[in-house]
Amino acid sequence: MEIEKFSYDNKIVKLFAYATILWGLVGMLAGLLIALQLVFPALNFGLPETTFGRQRPLHTNAIIFAFVGNGIFMGVYYSLQRLCKARMFSDLLGKIHFWGWQLIIVSAAITLCMGFTTGKEYAELEWPIDIAITLVWVVFGLNLFGTIIKRREKHLYVAIWFYIGTWVTVALLHIVNSFELPVSLFKSYSWYAGVQDALVQWWYGHNAVAFFLTTPYLGLMYYFVPKAANRPIYSYRLSIIHFWALIFIYIWAGPHHLLYTALPDWAQSLGIVFSLMLIFPSWGGMINGLLTLRGAWDRVREDVVLKFMVVAITAYGMATFEGPMLSLKNINAISHYTDWIIAHVHVGTLGWNGFLTFGILYYLIPKMFRTELYSKKLANWHFWIGTLGIIFYVIPMYFAGFTQAGMWKQFTVDGQLQYRFLETVTQIIPMYALRSFGGALYLIGAIFMTYNLIKTIRAGSFLDNEETQAAPLSKVYEKAKNEHWHRWIESRPIQMLVLSLVIVSIGGILEIIPTFLIKSNIPTIASVKPYTPLELQGRDIYIREGCYTCHSQMIRPFRSETARYGEYSKAGEFVYDHPFQWGSRRIGPDLARIGGKYPDAWHYNHMLDPTSISPGSIMPVYTWLLDDELDTASTPAKIKAMITLGVPYPKGYEKLANADLKIQEDSIAASLKRDDIQTPSNKEIIALIAYMQRLGKDIKGLPAIPAKVKK
Amino acid sequence: MKFVNYLTSIAGIEIYPLLSFIVFFLFFLVLTIWTLRVDKSHINRLKNLPFENKEGDNFPPIIK
């Protein structure tokens, strides 16, 4: 058979590797900043751009999409070419993909700092960036499938299945969750409202973890761990079952983020059952990765690449054991809204994603630069500092979680709540300080790596095009014994794509459609009315400042919560919430029924200086809301958009809205004046107060349980 | 708030979860049987795919 000569493109791998390192440092730095802000609120600097509510989405997006995202592309572009025995389909598409993705990251960083956000976690980027992401993802897909189609190896190695599954599912998730109605260039409203928005969001949010942070990295594990250990994967049979079981089960697990909320019970139960089942494929994958090193454990002592990989796989095992446990309702009742979840997430990101990325970087850079690593000693230091960093990060956060949950639920012998909310926060600040120390260690480790790799790069000589040769695919295929039908899938990428899509769609459809179609799932409450124009504007300020990063709006049906916050939240209360703002973490108290709890002047002073009202509060100051004028020019467009989305404002109300807005502004300004606060009525703070004073009030005065529910 | 109550509001809905369960159960059953029965040499060939480019073959050392 004729042998073809061709070359692998290492240049694109190098570019993605550099981007991974750069954005990793940026994302970790942002993480360290927000961690320190909880200890020293002065580090919010009193500026809107640097305040926690805007920096936290910057941190999560930078780590997920910039650091891990570039890490995925680095690993895929390297391994795919070698597994397919073919150069990437198109160098140009690779370049467009690379620069397009970096442009998205930069625009994301800028817009998030400016407060342009959809208010949905890990999907905060506004609609023009969402479209750009879709386009770049298509470019990546073309390059991926183009390469697979012109491959010289008939069989698709299991890593490639994970890449295909990732590509198709991320596309589906991104498109479905990003359905939004643009109001202006950088403002849109989620197409879904309330409970439905929450279900779609966490179907997305959980599967962003599954199909962005997990499946592509499992693909990388299946390639790079055997390569680094120089022995094949422990069980290829297990990897086949691992793949299909994982993608089938993962897609259902989203509702475990919404246990005890107003989400219908059946959806919660589905989420729990599938989350529990997830432990089997997850641990199958972990065992497969670890056992690959059987008989080579002595090398783990010497080889820093293997060290990073072993800790990464172990962290994956820990996080995927904890995940199903956290999905049990009784455990979730304690863990949800606390730092326990933050600890859980960071075992995954710092341990699994971070350490696997570091391992791959230490493996790839010396190889592509045809030299030895500059300093093995420094790499070992990185390993130990990084590991210590993880420990110093997660252990205090577990303690913070247990402590806060315990304090929230503590009653005195007289049946009163024992602690004010603020006490539960000040109690855990020392743990926040320790966590920041852990984060700083981890970042220092990453800086060591950067220095080490720069020195390696300087000493080496880069090979852009790696010459190689392979036989082309033969037209006639020789069948192996007992091969049967799975070969119909495993050597045909399009079948793989379609079957993966079918499998993940079924989970999504069966969970989401009933919540949309069946009226009785979201019982409407007659007294719940749309927001007034001023409240709507205030709500948009609430979203812009990222208040949801610290405050939930979802009271669970527990005595400890109803005693603290009031009547538990009902599904029907959120029907006009585009997007929903239930939140996922209570660094501050729940706000679902904050309306009417305090006078307007309280909110005014609290935004000006939270510590003047609550000494010891770690909430940032929001002085600019007191100075900036509300942009009322946007009101008609916003009302119109809401009407399009089905919010029952009267016909043509967009023309009258600003007049109503003015009346309400004046009444709030007058109420502030009675408390000796002189302010013009057109300031942003007025709108925010209007919104906060509305929260949770619609069903007040109605008989408690059962609420007046119209089926 | 039972699962069934909501699904019964869609005409004939009960068949869908049942069908999807059967389809996937069969899929995983056949998959498992296949992975257990498939020829070992075939599996060995697949698991060694990452090693078909021999280490060092494609990365010529720098000539100094």
Interface residues (C-beta under 8 A of the other chain):
Chain A: Y8 S79 R82 L83 K85 E153 H155 Y157 V158 A159 Y223 P226 K227 N230 P232 I233 Y236 R237 I240 I241 W244 A245 F248 P264 D265 W266 S269 L270 K367 M368 R370 T371 G460 S461 L463 E466 E467 T468 A480 K481 N482 E483 H484 W485 H486 I503 I506 L510 P514 L517 I518 S520 N521
Chain B: M1 K2 F3 N5 Y6 L7 S9 I10 Y16 P17 S20 F24 F27 F28 V30 L31 T32 W34 T35 L36 R37 V38 D39 S41 H42 I43 N44 R45 L46 K47 N48 L49 P50 F51 E52 N53 E55 D57 N58 F59 P60 P61 I62
